[in-house]
Amino acid sequence: MEHSNNSADGSFKMIGNWEQQSNLLKEKFPQLTISDLKFEDGKKNELLTRVQERLNKGREEVIKIIRKGQPDKK
């Protein structure tokens, strides 16, 4: 499953199984809630903003954290 959104985030795409990825993020960052990690098609920016605010990190850093949990493109 691949989700794409044309935005200021350039080529960042949500790929792979988001449920698995979000569970890994919750393990690594216990302060994240199910609500913080809720992802809906076309609402990638809202997800990134919630995670940014909860982790008190910049957008690019949050994107890097999420990318680390995504499967490698082949």
N, C-alpha and C positions, 0 to 999 in steps of 0.2 A: 504494500500500500504506500503510495507516494502522495504527499500533499505539497502543493506549491502555491505561493502567493506572491504576486508582483508587488514588491515593496522596497523600502530603503535598505532592507537586509540583503539585497542582491540575490545571489544564487542559493541562499540558505533554504533548504527544503526539509520537511519532516518526512523521514523515510523509515521503513521497518515497522515493527509492532510497537505502537506507542504505549500500550498497556505494560508491556515488559520493560520498556525504557523508563516509564514513569515510576514503576516499582523500584528499579535500580536507583533512580534519583532520590526517591524517598528514603531508601536505605542509606545512601551517602549523605543526604541532607535531611535529617529527621524533622527539621522545622517546616519542610514543605508539606502541604496538606493535599488531600484528594482534590479539593476545590482549586488549589493553586495549579495543579497539573492537568485539569480538565482541558481536553483539546477538542475543538469542533472545526470541521472543514471551513476554511476561509477566515479563521480567527487565530491564526498563528501569532499575530502581533499582541493580542490580548494575553495569550499564554506567556509569551516572552516578558511582557510587562509585569504580570503577576509574579513570575519567578524572580525577576530582577528585584522587585520590591521586597519579596520575602527573604531573599539571600543578601540583599543590600550590595548588589554587584552591577556592573555596567552591562549594557546590552551585548556587546561583543563577547564579553567573558561568559555570559549566560549561553550564548550561541555555541561557544567552544565547549562548554560543559555538556550541552545536549548532543553536539556532534560526536563527542567521545563515546556516548552510549549507543550511537547508531551503527547499524551494520555497514561494513565497507561496501562501496559501490564496486561492481565488477562488470 
